[in-house]
Amino acid sequence: MSKNNSAENKQFEIPRPQFPKRAVITGGMPYGNKELHFGHVGGMLVFADTYARFLRDRIGSENVIFVTGTDCYGSPIAEGWRKKVESGEFEGSLEEFVSRNHGKQRATLDAYGISPNLFGASGLGRTKEIHAEVTYDFIKSLYDKGQLDKITTMQFYDEKAGVFLNGRQVVGKCPVEGCTSEKGYADECDLGHQYMPENLLNPVSTLTGETPTMRPVTNWYFKLRDYEQLLKNWIEELRKRKNVRPVVHKTISEFLKPPVIYIKREFEEKYIGIRSQMPEHTYLEEKKKPSFTIEFTTLSDCDDACRLLTENGIRYRTGKTLVPFRLTGNIEWGVPAPVLEGEEGLTVWVWPESLWAPVSFTQAYLEQCGRQRDEWRDYWCSKESTVYQFIGQDNIYFYGIAEPAMWMAQQISDEKTENPGDGELQMPVIVANHHILFLDKKASSSGEVKPPMADDLLNYYTPEQLRMHWLGLGLGQRSVSFMPKPYNPDAKPGDADPVVKDGLLLSNVYNRIIRTAFYTTQNYLDGVLPDVKPEESFLADAKKAVLEYERHMSKFAFHQCTYVLDSYIRNASKYMAKTLNPDTQTPEELSQTLSNLFYTIRIAGILLHPMAPFGTEKLREYLIADERIWSWDTIFEPVNYFTGTNHKLKFLPPRTDFFTRHESQFVQQEEE
């Protein structure tokens, strides 16, 4: 199809979206302390998989690498293991704990048809070894380029337990103004806001329940603040691009503002008393608000002011701004950090190393294929390639600020740019979904509302019912609630299940079209595919649907793609009901009708292939066609283009379905 772009553009006067020659798709990595809940799968990984499958069909599977994996390191995993062992729920080492969860996560992805080229693990096997090498080289390169600072800060220390506390062993209230996080940890909350540890409000040690003290520790930090202007330049470019969702550039922009402190009105008199001792700042009068704001030029001035306010008993909260991005820590369960300037025994904080983990996973995949690991640059550093990163909106800070800045910092030239040249790490395309809620509430395995496990949902629905439902929710536009009827205490027996409803297009309409076409061909044409060209009107309808679908897919508007399919398949169903009548049609008329139907079945199958892989692969099996049938280079060709003339289809036994409902739904229907 790519060879005919110009001709088709001219014919249809529709500008075709451009796709890269090569692509990497990444999915946010789940922590190694848990199985996958529905949010991992339905809020992000299904979307990454669908786009990866689409690009494999669109630009060739050999040009696409989809990687994700288990995030093995960090305090959440170590703390999760400690609690499981303490309660008697798990016996074994920390690595065995992670390995068990990694295996369960992989099995869940298989069950849902999620198909990464490599599902790695940052702390297990060969991917662990490669990831450690990439981590060492990445941080050492930043240091050699003068992009790191050695900073001594205060870390929480539990006097009763006699140990430093890692990030998840301290819980308090996030100090960032307006944050709705339920949990603030040592230097970040569970919504991703960063702050200095001493700013955490009401800290408590999870080990003893005591209020921890603070002791000095030294770590390496990336000079994130130096990239403020380049990030602003990049944001201006993102605003112009139709394939970047507004939530991405809006969220990033929130952090590109001068550092500010919010102080409650009740402390205004105290503030006035020490104002002259504070670094230079601007007082912002906001009469209708319960607090006033003071703004600083530099982060260091803001930090000095925070210390002064604390010393004088003035309560405050800080605003979102760029702070030095910590790269190392002293938690034992982590990737070893390079020894720089004699600082030994440090490990790498989990968030930075998880950002370049997809690079190490790409290298691991290439090695698995017998290719050179250096080929990773063809995918991550080439103008002919694009990296698409699928994440949840809570993680935009890391993928949309820290990562791009560190990518820029790795550039060879001292003159850094937001538009890197060929051979440098390219800026990613960030595809951030809004929150997928559960029964109208934000669900989190660490919060009050516990989400259902992804595996448990398969007791009530087929994978493709769930995939189609999640893809149709429109998470790219807004937060949407997942309301599965078996989990909804407010659902009445007669209420429709929204998941089942969204799956009916496949299990009822499309399935019926395929079955009818196959059975009619078996009964009247001895199972031989008719060697008749589809009528021109069907070619025109197909081109309209394909080009509209392609345009929506290029902007990650998955819900719009489902609308295109709904219209196209239902029109085919109407045509079949109106036209197909073997008892009254002549053999020529019947062959033409079946030719038209098989053509629409094929076109719908190609468009559904990224979304509903199990049923569409079963369709290919019964058409007895090879995988070329999914290629967009020949997307407008009929089935016999791939099979040749006088092609006999695989016999379809009675009552065989390509798409169906879950068996529990038939039982429920009988009971009702």
PASEVEX-92622 format. One line per field, with one value per residue (C-alpha): residue number from 1; x, y, z negated. Coordinates in Angstrom, 1 decimal. Layout:
bami: c(NUM|...)
px: c(X|...)
py: c(Y|...)
pz: c(Z|...)
***
This chain:
bami: c(1|2|3|4|5|6|7|8|9|10|11|12|13|14|15|16|17|18|19|20|21|22|23|24|25|26|27|28|29|30|31|32|33|34|35|36|37|38|39|40|41|42|43|44|45|46|47|48|49|50|51|52|53|54|55|56|57|58|59|60|61|62|63|64|65|66|67|68|69|70|71|72|73|74|75|76|77|78|79|80|81|82|83|84|85|86|87|88|89|90|91|92|93|94|95|96|97|98|99|100|101|102|103|104|105|106|107|108|109|110|111|112|113|114|115|116|117|118|119|120|121|122|123|124|125|126|127|128|129|130|131|132|133|134|135|136|137|138|139|140|141|142|143|144|145|146|147|148|149|150|151|152|153|154|155|156|157|158|159|160|161|162|163|164|165|166|167|168|169|170|171|172|173|174|175|176|177|178|179|180|181|182|183|184|185|186|187|188|189|190|191|192|193|194|195|196|197|198|199|200|201|202|203|204|205|206|207|208|209|210|211|212|213|214|215|216|217|218|219|220|221|222|223|224|225|226|227|228|229|230|231|232|233|234|235|236|237|238|239|240|241|242|243|244|245|246|247|248|249|250|251|252|253|254|255|256|257|258|259|260|261|262|263|264|265|266|267|268|269|270|271|272|273|274|275|276|277|278|279|280|281|282|283|284|285|286|287|288|289|290|291|292|293|294|295|296|297|298|299|300|301|302|303|304|305|306|307|308|309|310|311|312|313|314|315|316|317|318|319|320|321|322|323|324|325|326|327|328|329|330|331|332|333|334|335|336|337|338|339|340|341|342|343|344|345|346|347|348|349|350|351|352|353|354|355|356|357|358|359|360|361|362|363|364|365|366|367|368|369|370|371|372|373|374|375|376|377|378|379|380|381|382|383|384|385|386|387|388|389|390|391|392|393|394|395|396|397|398|399|400|401|402|403|404|405|406|407|408|409|410|411|412|413|414|415|416|417|418|419|420|421|422|423|424|425|426|427|428|429|430|431|432|433|434|435|436|437|438|439|440|441|442|443|444|445|446|447|448|449|450|451|452|453|454|455|456|457|458|459|460|461|462|463|464|465|466|467|468|469|470|471|472|473|474|475|476|477|478|479|480|481|482|483|484|485|486|487|488|489|490|491|492|493|494|495|496|497|498|499|500|501|502|503|504|505|506|507|508|509|510|511|512|513|514|515|516|517|518|519|520|521|522|523|524|525|526|527|528|529|530|531|532|533|534|535|536|537|538|539|540|541|542|543|544|545|546|547|548|549|550|551|552|553|554|555|556|557|558|559|560|561|562|563|564|565|566|567|568|569|570|571|572|573|574|575|576|577|578|579|580|581|582|583|584|585|586|587|588|589|590|591|592|593|594|595|596|597|598|599|600|601|602|603|604|605|606|607|608|609|610|611|612|613|614|615|616|617|618|619|620|621|622|623|624|625|626|627|628|629|630|631|632|633|634|635|636|637|638|639|640|641|642|643|644|645|646|647|648|649|650|651|652|653|654|655|656|657|658|659|660|661|662|663|664|665|666|667|668|669|670|671|672)
px: c(0.0|2.9|3.9|0.5|0.2|0.4|-2.2|-4.6|-4.2|-5.0|-8.0|-9.5|-8.1|-7.3|-3.9|-2.3|-0.6|3.1|4.6|8.3|10.4|11.1|9.5|9.9|6.8|7.2|4.6|5.0|6.6|4.6|6.4|7.7|5.9|2.5|0.4|-1.2|-4.4|-6.9|-5.4|-2.1|-3.7|-6.9|-5.4|-2.2|-0.8|-3.7|-3.2|0.5|-0.1|-2.8|-0.5|2.4|0.2|-1.0|2.5|3.6|0.9|1.4|5.3|6.3|6.8|10.6|10.7|8.8|10.1|7.6|9.3|8.1|8.9|8.9|10.3|12.3|14.2|13.3|11.9|8.2|9.4|11.8|9.1|6.4|8.6|9.5|5.8|4.9|7.7|6.8|3.2|4.1|2.6|5.9|9.0|12.0|14.5|13.7|14.8|12.6|9.7|10.3|10.7|7.4|5.6|7.4|6.1|2.6|2.7|3.9|1.1|-1.5|-0.1|-0.3|-3.9|-4.9|-3.0|-0.5|2.5|5.8|8.8|10.5|8.9|12.0|12.9|15.4|16.6|16.5|18.5|20.2|18.1|19.5|23.0|22.4|20.4|23.3|25.7|23.4|22.8|26.5|27.3|24.3|25.2|29.0|28.3|26.2|29.0|31.7|29.6|29.3|25.6|25.6|25.9|26.9|24.4|24.2|20.6|18.9|17.4|14.9|16.4|14.5|16.2|14.3|15.2|18.6|18.4|18.0|14.5|14.1|11.5|8.5|9.3|8.2|4.7|3.4|1.5|2.7|3.8|3.0|0.1|-3.1|-1.9|-4.6|-2.3|-3.3|0.3|3.5|6.7|10.3|10.8|7.8|4.2|2.2|1.1|4.7|5.3|8.9|10.1|13.0|12.6|12.6|9.5|7.3|4.5|3.8|6.4|6.0|8.2|6.4|8.9|8.1|5.4|7.7|8.5|11.9|14.8|17.0|20.7|22.9|23.5|25.2|23.9|24.2|21.6|21.0|21.0|17.3|16.9|19.4|17.0|14.1|14.3|14.9|11.9|9.8|11.0|10.0|6.6|5.9|6.6|4.3|1.4|1.4|1.4|-1.9|-0.6|0.2|-2.6|-3.2|-2.7|0.9|2.0|-0.3|1.1|4.7|4.0|2.9|6.5|8.1|7.2|9.3|9.6|6.9|5.8|2.2|1.6|-1.7|-3.1|-2.9|0.9|1.1|2.1|4.9|6.0|6.2|8.3|11.0|10.6|13.8|15.8|14.6|16.2|14.8|11.3|8.1|4.9|1.8|-1.4|-4.4|-7.1|-9.8|-7.5|-6.9|-3.1|-0.7|2.2|5.8|7.8|11.6|14.0|16.1|15.4|18.2|16.6|13.3|15.0|16.6|13.3|11.7|14.3|13.7|9.9|10.3|12.6|10.0|7.1|5.4|3.4|3.7|3.5|5.7|4.5|5.4|8.8|11.9|14.2|17.5|16.6|18.0|19.8|21.2|20.3|21.5|18.8|20.5|18.0|19.0|21.3|24.8|25.8|29.2|31.8|32.3|34.6|35.0|31.3|30.9|28.0|25.4|22.6|20.5|17.1|14.4|12.8|15.8|16.9|13.3|13.4|16.3|15.2|13.5|16.8|18.4|15.4|15.8|19.4|18.4|15.8|18.3|20.8|18.1|17.5|21.2|21.6|24.2|23.2|24.5|21.6|19.5|20.7|18.8|15.6|16.3|18.7|17.6|15.4|13.8|12.6|10.1|9.8|6.2|5.9|2.5|2.0|-0.6|-1.0|0.5|3.9|4.2|6.7|9.2|8.6|7.8|10.4|13.2|13.6|13.7|16.1|18.4|18.2|19.3|22.1|23.6|24.1|27.7|27.7|27.9|25.1|22.1|18.9|15.3|15.6|18.4|20.2|20.5|22.5|21.4|18.7|15.5|12.6|9.9|6.2|4.4|1.0|-0.5|-3.9|-6.1|-7.1|-9.2|-11.4|-13.1|-16.8|-16.3|-13.3|-9.6|-8.4|-4.9|-3.4|-1.9|-5.1|-8.5|-10.3|-8.7|-8.8|-9.7|-6.8|-6.6|-6.7|-9.9|-11.8|-11.2|-13.6|-16.4|-15.3|-13.3|-10.0|-11.4|-14.5|-12.3|-9.9|-12.6|-14.3|-11.2|-10.1|-13.5|-13.5|-11.7|-9.1|-7.0|-9.6|-10.7|-10.8|-13.4|-14.9|-14.7|-18.1|-18.1|-21.5|-20.3|-18.3|-20.9|-23.0|-25.5|-26.2|-29.7|-30.3|-31.8|-29.1|-26.9|-23.2|-21.2|-18.3|-20.6|-22.4|-19.2|-18.2|-21.5|-20.2|-17.8|-19.6|-23.0|-22.6|-19.2|-19.2|-22.6|-21.3|-18.2|-20.2|-22.9|-20.3|-18.4|-21.5|-23.1|-19.9|-19.7|-23.3|-23.6|-20.0|-18.4|-16.3|-14.5|-13.9|-15.7|-13.2|-15.2|-14.0|-15.9|-18.1|-16.7|-18.9|-17.4|-13.9|-14.9|-16.4|-13.3|-11.0|-13.1|-13.0|-9.3|-8.2|-10.4|-9.2|-5.5|-6.0|-7.4|-4.8|-2.0|-3.4|-3.9|-7.7|-8.5|-12.1|-12.6|-11.2|-13.8|-16.5|-15.2|-15.3|-18.8|-20.2|-18.4|-19.3|-23.0|-23.3|-22.0|-24.6|-27.4|-26.1|-26.0|-29.5|-30.9|-29.0|-27.8|-30.5|-29.1|-32.5|-33.5|-30.2|-28.6|-25.2|-23.6|-25.5|-24.6|-20.9|-20.9|-22.7|-20.2|-17.3|-18.5|-19.0|-15.6|-14.0|-15.7|-14.8|-11.1|-11.0|-12.8|-10.4|-7.3|-8.6|-9.6|-6.3|-4.5|-7.5|-8.9|-5.9|-7.4|-10.5|-8.8|-6.0|-8.7|-10.3|-6.9|-6.6|-10.0|-9.3|-6.1|-4.0|-0.5|0.4|0.7|-3.1|-2.5|-0.1|-1.2|0.9|-1.8|-4.7|-7.2|-6.7|-9.4|-8.7|-7.9|-5.0|-3.2|-4.7|-4.9|-7.9|-10.2|-9.1|-11.0|-11.6|-11.0|-14.2|-16.0|-17.9|-21.4|-21.8|-18.1|-17.5|-14.7|-15.8|-18.0|-19.1|-17.7|-19.4|-20.6|-22.6|-24.7|-25.4|-26.4|-28.7|-30.5|-31.0|-32.4)
py: c(0.0|2.3|2.2|3.7|6.4|9.3|7.8|7.0|10.5|12.1|9.8|10.4|13.8|12.6|13.3|10.0|9.9|9.1|6.2|5.6|2.9|1.4|1.7|0.8|0.5|0.4|-0.2|1.1|-1.6|-3.2|-3.6|-7.1|-7.2|-8.1|-9.7|-7.6|-5.8|-4.7|-1.2|-2.5|-4.4|-2.3|1.1|0.8|-2.6|-3.4|-0.1|-0.6|-4.1|-2.9|-0.2|-2.6|-5.1|-2.4|-1.2|-4.8|-5.0|-1.4|-1.2|-4.9|-7.0|-7.1|-3.3|-3.2|-4.0|-4.0|-4.3|-4.2|-6.1|-6.5|-3.6|-5.7|-3.2|-0.6|-0.2|-1.1|-4.6|-5.0|-3.8|-6.0|-9.0|-8.2|-7.9|-11.2|-13.1|-11.4|-12.5|-16.0|-15.6|-16.2|-18.3|-17.7|-15.0|-11.6|-12.7|-15.8|-13.5|-11.3|-14.3|-15.8|-12.5|-12.1|-15.5|-14.7|-11.4|-13.1|-15.7|-12.9|-11.1|-14.4|-14.9|-11.4|-11.8|-9.1|-9.8|-8.0|-9.1|-9.3|-9.3|-8.7|-8.4|-5.8|-8.0|-11.5|-13.6|-12.2|-9.1|-8.3|-8.5|-6.4|-3.9|-3.5|-2.8|-0.2|1.4|1.7|3.2|5.6|7.1|7.1|8.9|11.6|12.0|12.3|15.0|17.0|16.4|15.2|16.8|15.2|16.4|15.7|15.7|14.4|10.9|9.5|7.3|5.1|5.5|2.6|0.2|1.6|1.8|4.3|4.1|3.5|5.3|3.1|2.7|6.3|7.5|11.0|13.7|15.0|18.6|19.7|22.2|20.7|17.1|14.5|11.6|9.3|8.5|10.5|8.6|9.7|12.0|11.3|10.6|7.9|10.4|11.1|14.5|15.1|17.0|17.0|14.5|17.1|18.7|15.5|16.3|14.1|11.3|8.0|4.9|1.8|-0.4|0.9|3.5|6.1|9.5|9.2|11.6|12.7|12.1|13.2|11.0|11.8|10.8|11.6|13.9|14.7|18.5|18.5|22.1|23.0|21.7|23.9|26.0|23.0|21.3|24.5|24.5|20.8|21.5|24.1|21.5|19.0|21.5|21.6|17.8|16.1|12.7|14.2|14.2|17.5|15.8|15.3|18.9|20.3|18.1|18.8|22.6|22.5|21.7|24.3|27.2|29.2|27.6|28.8|28.3|28.4|29.7|29.7|33.1|32.3|32.4|35.6|37.7|35.3|35.4|39.2|39.0|36.9|38.2|40.3|37.2|35.2|35.0|37.5|36.6|38.0|38.1|37.1|38.5|36.1|37.5|34.9|32.0|30.6|30.9|33.4|32.6|33.6|33.0|32.5|32.8|29.7|26.4|26.9|30.1|28.3|25.5|28.1|29.7|26.3|25.7|29.2|28.7|25.3|26.7|29.3|26.9|28.2|25.5|25.6|23.6|23.8|24.1|21.8|22.7|21.1|19.7|17.8|14.3|11.8|8.8|6.9|5.7|3.3|0.6|-2.8|-4.2|-2.2|-2.0|-1.2|2.4|3.3|4.3|8.0|10.2|7.4|7.2|3.4|1.2|3.2|1.6|3.3|4.6|2.5|5.3|6.4|2.9|2.0|4.8|3.3|-0.3|-0.4|0.3|-2.6|-4.8|-3.8|-4.9|-8.2|-8.9|-8.2|-10.6|-13.2|-13.0|-13.5|-9.8|-7.3|-5.4|-2.2|-2.3|-0.8|2.6|2.0|2.0|4.6|7.0|7.2|9.8|7.0|5.4|6.5|5.4|5.2|5.0|4.0|5.1|6.3|10.0|9.7|8.9|11.8|13.6|10.7|10.0|13.5|15.5|13.4|11.1|13.6|15.8|12.9|11.9|15.5|15.4|12.4|14.4|14.6|18.4|20.8|22.7|20.6|20.6|19.5|18.4|15.8|14.9|11.5|9.2|10.8|9.5|10.7|12.3|9.8|10.0|9.8|8.2|8.8|7.5|9.1|7.1|4.0|4.1|1.2|1.6|5.4|5.5|5.6|2.1|1.3|-1.8|0.5|2.5|2.0|0.8|-2.5|-3.2|-6.6|-8.7|-9.0|-12.8|-12.8|-10.9|-13.8|-15.8|-13.6|-12.3|-13.4|-11.6|-10.0|-8.7|-6.9|-5.7|-4.2|-2.6|-1.0|0.3|1.8|3.8|6.9|7.0|9.3|12.0|11.7|9.4|6.7|4.2|0.5|-1.0|-4.8|-6.1|-9.1|-6.6|-3.9|-4.1|-1.6|-3.5|-4.9|-8.3|-6.8|-4.2|-4.7|-5.4|-2.7|-5.1|-7.7|-5.0|-3.7|-7.2|-7.9|-6.4|-9.3|-12.1|-11.5|-9.4|-10.1|-13.7|-14.2|-12.7|-15.0|-18.2|-17.5|-16.8|-20.0|-22.3|-20.9|-21.5|-25.0|-25.8|-24.3|-23.9|-27.1|-24.8|-23.1|-19.4|-17.7|-16.3|-13.1|-9.6|-7.7|-4.9|-1.4|0.0|-2.5|-1.4|2.2|1.5|-0.5|2.4|4.9|2.7|1.8|5.4|6.7|3.9|4.7|8.4|7.7|5.1|7.5|9.7|6.8|7.5|3.8|4.5|6.2|3.1|1.0|3.4|2.9|-0.9|-0.7|1.1|-0.9|-4.3|-3.4|-2.2|-5.5|-7.3|-5.2|-6.0|-9.8|-9.7|-7.9|-9.7|-13.2|-15.7|-18.9|-20.4|-17.5|-16.2|-17.5|-19.1|-16.0|-13.7|-16.0|-16.0|-12.2|-11.8|-14.1|-12.4|-9.1|-10.6|-12.3|-9.0|-7.1|-10.0|-9.6|-5.8|-5.9|-8.7|-6.6|-3.7|-5.9|-7.9|-5.5|-5.3|-8.9|-11.2|-14.6|-14.4|-12.9|-15.5|-18.2|-16.5|-16.6|-20.3|-21.1|-19.0|-21.0|-17.9|-17.0|-13.9|-11.7|-11.4|-8.8|-6.6|-3.1|-3.1|-5.2|-4.3|-3.6|-7.0|-9.7|-13.0|-15.0|-12.6|-14.6|-18.0|-18.3|-19.5|-22.4|-22.1|-24.4|-23.1|-25.1|-26.9|-25.1|-27.5|-26.7|-24.2|-23.1|-19.5|-17.1|-14.7|-15.7|-14.7|-16.2|-19.4|-17.7|-15.3|-18.1|-19.5|-16.0|-15.5|-18.8|-17.9|-14.5)
pz: c(0.0|-0.8|2.9|3.9|1.3|3.8|6.2|3.4|1.9|5.2|5.7|2.3|1.5|-2.0|-3.4|-4.5|-7.9|-7.7|-9.7|-10.4|-8.8|-12.2|-15.6|-19.2|-21.4|-25.1|-27.9|-31.4|-33.5|-36.4|-39.7|-40.6|-43.9|-42.5|-39.9|-37.2|-38.1|-35.5|-35.4|-34.1|-31.3|-30.5|-31.2|-29.3|-28.0|-25.8|-24.0|-23.6|-22.2|-19.8|-18.4|-18.1|-16.3|-14.0|-13.1|-12.5|-9.8|-8.6|-8.3|-8.6|-11.7|-11.2|-11.7|-15.0|-18.5|-21.4|-24.8|-28.3|-31.4|-35.2|-37.2|-39.6|-41.8|-44.3|-47.8|-46.8|-45.8|-48.8|-51.2|-49.6|-50.0|-53.6|-54.5|-52.7|-54.5|-57.9|-57.5|-56.4|-52.9|-51.2|-51.8|-49.7|-48.7|-47.3|-43.9|-44.1|-45.0|-42.0|-39.7|-40.8|-40.1|-36.8|-35.7|-36.7|-34.9|-31.7|-31.9|-32.2|-29.1|-27.2|-28.3|-27.0|-23.7|-24.6|-22.5|-23.4|-21.4|-24.8|-28.3|-30.3|-33.9|-35.1|-37.9|-36.4|-34.0|-30.9|-30.9|-34.3|-33.1|-30.0|-32.1|-34.6|-31.7|-30.1|-33.5|-34.2|-30.8|-30.9|-34.3|-33.6|-30.4|-32.1|-34.7|-32.0|-30.2|-33.4|-33.8|-37.4|-40.8|-44.1|-46.7|-50.4|-51.7|-54.7|-54.8|-57.2|-59.9|-62.4|-65.7|-67.3|-64.4|-63.9|-60.1|-57.3|-55.8|-52.1|-50.0|-50.9|-54.6|-55.3|-54.8|-55.2|-53.4|-50.1|-50.5|-46.9|-46.8|-45.4|-45.4|-46.0|-46.7|-49.4|-50.2|-50.3|-50.6|-51.4|-48.3|-46.0|-46.4|-44.7|-42.0|-41.0|-42.6|-43.6|-46.7|-49.2|-52.0|-54.7|-53.2|-53.7|-56.1|-59.2|-58.4|-60.1|-59.9|-58.6|-60.5|-64.0|-63.7|-65.2|-63.8|-62.1|-62.5|-59.6|-58.9|-56.0|-53.0|-49.7|-46.3|-42.6|-41.0|-37.3|-36.6|-35.5|-36.2|-33.5|-30.9|-31.7|-28.5|-26.2|-27.7|-27.2|-23.5|-23.2|-24.7|-22.1|-19.4|-21.2|-21.3|-17.5|-17.0|-16.5|-17.8|-21.3|-23.7|-25.6|-29.0|-28.1|-27.3|-30.0|-32.7|-31.6|-31.6|-35.2|-36.2|-34.1|-36.3|-38.8|-42.3|-44.7|-48.3|-49.4|-53.0|-54.8|-55.8|-59.5|-59.2|-57.3|-60.3|-61.2|-57.5|-57.6|-60.6|-58.9|-55.3|-55.4|-56.3|-53.3|-49.9|-47.3|-46.2|-45.0|-47.1|-44.9|-46.3|-45.8|-48.0|-47.4|-48.3|-51.8|-51.2|-49.7|-47.3|-47.3|-44.1|-43.7|-40.8|-41.8|-43.4|-45.9|-47.2|-47.5|-49.5|-51.8|-52.4|-53.2|-55.9|-57.4|-57.4|-59.1|-61.8|-62.6|-62.8|-59.6|-57.7|-54.0|-50.8|-47.7|-44.1|-41.2|-39.7|-38.4|-41.1|-40.8|-39.6|-42.1|-40.4|-43.3|-46.8|-49.5|-49.2|-48.8|-46.3|-43.2|-40.2|-41.4|-40.6|-39.1|-41.7|-41.0|-43.1|-45.7|-46.5|-47.0|-47.9|-46.0|-43.9|-41.3|-42.2|-40.4|-38.5|-36.5|-35.6|-34.6|-32.0|-30.1|-30.8|-27.4|-25.8|-27.6|-26.7|-23.1|-23.2|-24.9|-22.2|-19.4|-21.1|-21.4|-17.6|-16.9|-15.9|-17.2|-20.3|-18.7|-16.4|-19.1|-17.8|-14.6|-16.6|-19.3|-17.6|-14.0|-12.3|-10.4|-13.6|-16.3|-19.9|-21.2|-25.0|-26.4|-30.0|-32.6|-33.2|-36.7|-35.2|-32.8|-35.0|-34.5|-30.9|-29.8|-31.8|-33.3|-30.4|-27.6|-29.6|-30.2|-26.5|-25.6|-28.2|-26.4|-23.2|-22.0|-21.5|-24.4|-22.6|-23.6|-21.5|-21.8|-18.2|-18.2|-15.0|-13.5|-15.7|-19.0|-21.3|-19.7|-21.6|-22.3|-21.4|-24.8|-24.7|-28.1|-29.0|-31.6|-34.7|-34.2|-37.3|-38.9|-39.8|-39.6|-42.0|-41.4|-42.2|-43.4|-44.9|-47.6|-48.1|-49.7|-46.5|-45.5|-41.7|-40.4|-39.2|-35.5|-35.7|-37.7|-35.0|-32.7|-34.9|-33.5|-30.1|-27.1|-26.5|-23.3|-25.0|-27.5|-24.9|-22.7|-25.8|-27.1|-23.6|-23.2|-26.5|-25.1|-27.9|-25.7|-26.3|-29.9|-32.9|-32.5|-34.9|-34.3|-35.4|-35.0|-36.1|-38.2|-40.3|-40.5|-43.7|-42.3|-39.1|-38.8|-37.2|-34.1|-33.5|-30.5|-31.2|-29.4|-28.7|-27.1|-25.2|-23.6|-22.6|-20.7|-17.5|-17.3|-19.1|-17.4|-14.2|-12.7|-13.9|-12.2|-8.9|-8.9|-9.8|-7.2|-4.4|-5.2|-5.6|-2.4|-0.5|-1.9|-1.1|2.4|3.8|2.3|0.0|2.9|2.6|5.5|8.1|8.7|8.0|5.4|6.8|7.1|4.3|1.9|2.9|2.3|-1.1|-2.1|-1.1|-3.0|-6.2|-5.9|-5.4|-8.2|-10.6|-9.6|-10.4|-13.8|-14.6|-13.8|-16.5|-18.9|-18.9|-19.5|-20.4|-17.0|-15.3|-17.1|-15.7|-12.2|-12.6|-14.1|-11.1|-8.5|-10.0|-10.6|-7.0|-5.9|-8.1|-6.5|-3.0|-3.9|-5.3|-2.3|0.5|-0.4|0.5|2.0|2.7|5.0|6.4|9.6|9.2|10.6|8.2|5.3|6.2|6.5|3.1|1.4|3.1|1.7|-1.8|-1.9|-0.9|-3.7|-6.1|-5.1|-5.4|-8.8|-9.8|-9.0|-10.9|-13.9|-13.8|-16.2|-18.5|-18.6|-17.7|-18.7|-16.5|-13.5|-13.6|-13.6|-10.6|-8.8|-9.7|-8.1|-5.1|-4.7|-4.0|-5.2|-7.3|-4.1|-4.4|-7.2|-5.3|-4.6|-1.4|0.1|-2.1|0.7|2.4|2.2|0.4|3.6|4.2|1.5|2.1|5.9|7.9|7.0|3.4|1.0|-2.4|-5.6|-6.5|-9.2|-11.5|-12.7|-15.5|-15.3|-16.4|-15.6|-18.3|-21.2|-24.7|-27.9|-29.0|-32.2|-30.2|-28.7|-32.1|-33.4|-30.4|-31.0|-34.7|-33.8)
***
